[in-house]
Amino acid sequence: MLVTSAQQGSEIGGSQPVWTSNDMIAYNGCGNGAKPTACGIYAIDSSAAKGGGKGAVPTQLTQARSDLPADSKGNLIAFTSQRDGDWEAYIMDLDGDNVRNLSNSPDSNDGLPTISPDGQWVAFVSDRGGQWAIWFAPTEGGLPQKMFDLPSETPWINADRVWLDERISWGP
């Protein structure tokens, strides 16, 4: 994804974009032209991506290079991050406030969170206990519960696929 920054007129690169309910695009990026090392999740008005927002200035929502947006519904953005030393599933408000770790399992890889259509739950993948599975937790916090095992012990780790490059979706 490339947009043009109002600061210095330079292009801003980003990855893993998600469209939010307030017509913004949240994405993982590093810098906004003036601060090229400020990595994390940024949000920019969707008109910038549609070509009508030349010169839009992104807003930085988080400060960790590993913060990867995965989904957005209602007033929430779900993301994967290694900010606490291991991969975890998080949610936050659209403005970057109220960050919550929903998976909270330091001995496993958790991520690819997706928000339920009613906004009450978040599902995510986890390799707790050595087996990849889909887990879910309430958006307000609480103990995650296993939904079901995935069909392979390592469904994404091979020569051409890495689990962090995938997404899961919770449809109606």
FIVO-544336 format. One record per residue (C-alpha): residue number from 1; x, y, z. Coordinates in steps of 0.05 Angstrom, whole numbers, plus 5000, padded with zeros to 4 digits. Layout:
<nodes>
{nr=NUM c1=X c2=Y c3=Z}
...
</nodes>
This chain:
<nodes>
{nr=1 c1=5000 c2=5000 c3=5000}
{nr=2 c1=5028 c2=5068 c3=4982}
{nr=3 c1=5000 c2=5137 c3=4999}
{nr=4 c1=5029 c2=5207 c3=4991}
{nr=5 c1=5047 c2=5243 c3=5054}
{nr=6 c1=5031 c2=5317 c3=5063}
{nr=7 c1=5098 c2=5321 c3=5099}
{nr=8 c1=5152 c2=5326 c3=5046}
{nr=9 c1=5106 c2=5298 c3=4992}
{nr=10 c1=5137 c2=5229 c3=4999}
{nr=11 c1=5105 c2=5161 c3=4991}
{nr=12 c1=5089 c2=5121 c3=5053}
{nr=13 c1=5093 c2=5045 c3=5048}
{nr=14 c1=5053 c2=4999 c3=5091}
{nr=15 c1=5029 c2=4928 c3=5097}
{nr=16 c1=4970 c2=4887 c3=5123}
{nr=17 c1=4916 c2=4941 c3=5114}
{nr=18 c1=4847 c2=4935 c3=5145}
{nr=19 c1=4788 c2=4981 c3=5130}
{nr=20 c1=4756 c2=5009 c3=5194}
{nr=21 c1=4684 c2=5030 c3=5208}
{nr=22 c1=4704 c2=5103 c3=5211}
{nr=23 c1=4729 c2=5100 c3=5138}
{nr=24 c1=4802 c2=5097 c3=5156}
{nr=25 c1=4854 c2=5046 c3=5134}
{nr=26 c1=4896 c2=5018 c3=5190}
{nr=27 c1=4963 c2=4987 c3=5169}
{nr=28 c1=5032 c2=4968 c3=5194}
{nr=29 c1=5084 c2=5019 c3=5174}
{nr=30 c1=5147 c2=5055 c3=5193}
{nr=31 c1=5146 c2=5130 c3=5194}
{nr=32 c1=5106 c2=5184 c3=5161}
{nr=33 c1=5160 c2=5219 c3=5121}
{nr=34 c1=5187 c2=5261 c3=5179}
{nr=35 c1=5200 c2=5202 c3=5227}
{nr=36 c1=5221 c2=5142 c3=5184}
{nr=37 c1=5237 c2=5099 c3=5245}
{nr=38 c1=5171 c2=5107 c3=5281}
{nr=39 c1=5141 c2=5038 c3=5268}
{nr=40 c1=5074 c2=5011 c3=5289}
{nr=41 c1=5001 c2=5013 c3=5267}
{nr=42 c1=4981 c2=5076 c3=5230}
{nr=43 c1=4912 c2=5099 c3=5206}
{nr=44 c1=4898 c2=5143 c3=5146}
{nr=45 c1=4834 c2=5168 c3=5114}
{nr=46 c1=4812 c2=5118 c3=5061}
{nr=47 c1=4808 c2=5175 c3=5009}
{nr=48 c1=4885 c2=5173 c3=5008}
{nr=49 c1=4883 c2=5102 c3=4983}
{nr=50 c1=4828 c2=5118 c3=4933}
{nr=51 c1=4871 c2=5172 c3=4902}
{nr=52 c1=4830 c2=5231 c3=4927}
{nr=53 c1=4869 c2=5244 c3=4990}
{nr=54 c1=4937 c2=5267 c3=4964}
{nr=55 c1=4975 c2=5296 c3=5021}
{nr=56 c1=4938 c2=5259 c3=5076}
{nr=57 c1=4977 c2=5252 c3=5141}
{nr=58 c1=4974 c2=5184 c3=5176}
{nr=59 c1=4962 c2=5180 c3=5251}
{nr=60 c1=5006 c2=5132 c3=5291}
{nr=61 c1=4963 c2=5087 c3=5336}
{nr=62 c1=5016 c2=5040 c3=5365}
{nr=63 c1=5092 c2=5042 c3=5373}
{nr=64 c1=5115 c2=4970 c3=5362}
{nr=65 c1=5145 c2=4948 c3=5295}
{nr=66 c1=5113 c2=4879 c3=5305}
{nr=67 c1=5041 c2=4906 c3=5310}
{nr=68 c1=5004 c2=4876 c3=5251}
{nr=69 c1=4931 c2=4895 c3=5241}
{nr=70 c1=4886 c2=4835 c3=5225}
{nr=71 c1=4813 c2=4858 c3=5229}
{nr=72 c1=4767 c2=4915 c3=5247}
{nr=73 c1=4694 c2=4915 c3=5265}
{nr=74 c1=4653 c2=4968 c3=5301}
{nr=75 c1=4698 c2=5011 c3=5344}
{nr=76 c1=4754 c2=4959 c3=5349}
{nr=77 c1=4818 c2=4940 c3=5312}
{nr=78 c1=4846 c2=4870 c3=5325}
{nr=79 c1=4921 c2=4860 c3=5316}
{nr=80 c1=4978 c2=4811 c3=5327}
{nr=81 c1=5040 c2=4835 c3=5363}
{nr=82 c1=5105 c2=4812 c3=5394}
{nr=83 c1=5109 c2=4874 c3=5438}
{nr=84 c1=5113 c2=4834 c3=5503}
{nr=85 c1=5165 c2=4784 c3=5477}
{nr=86 c1=5119 c2=4731 c3=5447}
{nr=87 c1=5064 c2=4734 c3=5394}
{nr=88 c1=4997 c2=4752 c3=5424}
{nr=89 c1=4927 c2=4773 c3=5399}
{nr=90 c1=4906 c2=4844 c3=5419}
{nr=91 c1=4848 c2=4892 c3=5407}
{nr=92 c1=4845 c2=4967 c3=5414}
{nr=93 c1=4797 c2=5024 c3=5401}
{nr=94 c1=4799 c2=5057 c3=5332}
{nr=95 c1=4840 c2=5115 c3=5361}
{nr=96 c1=4893 c2=5068 c3=5389}
{nr=97 c1=4869 c2=5073 c3=5461}
{nr=98 c1=4848 c2=5017 c3=5508}
{nr=99 c1=4897 c2=4963 c3=5483}
{nr=100 c1=4880 c2=4894 c3=5511}
{nr=101 c1=4918 c2=4828 c3=5505}
{nr=102 c1=4863 c2=4776 c3=5495}
{nr=103 c1=4906 c2=4714 c3=5486}
{nr=104 c1=4957 c2=4725 c3=5542}
{nr=105 c1=4996 c2=4661 c3=5535}
{nr=106 c1=5071 c2=4673 c3=5541}
{nr=107 c1=5090 c2=4602 c3=5523}
{nr=108 c1=5055 c2=4600 c3=5455}
{nr=109 c1=5046 c2=4637 c3=5389}
{nr=110 c1=4978 c2=4671 c3=5386}
{nr=111 c1=4953 c2=4716 c3=5331}
{nr=112 c1=4912 c2=4730 c3=5269}
{nr=113 c1=4854 c2=4756 c3=5311}
{nr=114 c1=4786 c2=4766 c3=5279}
{nr=115 c1=4726 c2=4800 c3=5311}
{nr=116 c1=4657 c2=4767 c3=5312}
{nr=117 c1=4601 c2=4801 c3=5273}
{nr=118 c1=4568 c2=4824 c3=5338}
{nr=119 c1=4634 c2=4851 c3=5365}
{nr=120 c1=4630 c2=4810 c3=5429}
{nr=121 c1=4684 c2=4758 c3=5413}
{nr=122 c1=4753 c2=4752 c3=5382}
{nr=123 c1=4777 c2=4687 c3=5350}
{nr=124 c1=4851 c2=4675 c3=5340}
{nr=125 c1=4900 c2=4620 c3=5323}
{nr=126 c1=4946 c2=4591 c3=5376}
{nr=127 c1=4997 c2=4535 c3=5381}
{nr=128 c1=4985 c2=4524 c3=5456}
{nr=129 c1=5004 c2=4453 c3=5475}
{nr=130 c1=5041 c2=4442 c3=5409}
{nr=131 c1=4978 c2=4439 c3=5365}
{nr=132 c1=4952 c2=4497 c3=5324}
{nr=133 c1=4879 c2=4511 c3=5339}
{nr=134 c1=4826 c2=4565 c3=5336}
{nr=135 c1=4813 c2=4597 c3=5404}
{nr=136 c1=4764 c2=4652 c3=5423}
{nr=137 c1=4757 c2=4703 c3=5480}
{nr=138 c1=4707 c2=4758 c3=5498}
{nr=139 c1=4728 c2=4827 c3=5473}
{nr=140 c1=4718 c2=4853 c3=5544}
{nr=141 c1=4770 c2=4803 c3=5570}
{nr=142 c1=4766 c2=4735 c3=5601}
{nr=143 c1=4796 c2=4666 c3=5593}
{nr=144 c1=4807 c2=4642 c3=5522}
{nr=145 c1=4773 c2=4577 c3=5503}
{nr=146 c1=4792 c2=4528 c3=5448}
{nr=147 c1=4742 c2=4524 c3=5392}
{nr=148 c1=4774 c2=4469 c3=5349}
{nr=149 c1=4841 c2=4441 c3=5327}
{nr=150 c1=4869 c2=4458 c3=5258}
{nr=151 c1=4882 c2=4397 c3=5213}
{nr=152 c1=4958 c2=4399 c3=5218}
{nr=153 c1=5009 c2=4408 c3=5273}
{nr=154 c1=5043 c2=4463 c3=5232}
{nr=155 c1=4993 c2=4485 c3=5179}
{nr=156 c1=5033 c2=4546 c3=5155}
{nr=157 c1=5106 c2=4534 c3=5169}
{nr=158 c1=5136 c2=4511 c3=5104}
{nr=159 c1=5178 c2=4540 c3=5048}
{nr=160 c1=5125 c2=4586 c3=5019}
{nr=161 c1=5079 c2=4603 c3=5077}
{nr=162 c1=5088 c2=4635 c3=5145}
{nr=163 c1=5030 c2=4640 c3=5194}
{nr=164 c1=5037 c2=4715 c3=5204}
{nr=165 c1=5023 c2=4727 c3=5130}
{nr=166 c1=4955 c2=4693 c3=5135}
{nr=167 c1=4887 c2=4718 c3=5160}
{nr=168 c1=4825 c2=4686 c3=5187}
{nr=169 c1=4755 c2=4715 c3=5182}
{nr=170 c1=4692 c2=4709 c3=5223}
{nr=171 c1=4631 c2=4718 c3=5178}
{nr=172 c1=4557 c2=4725 c3=5193}
</nodes>
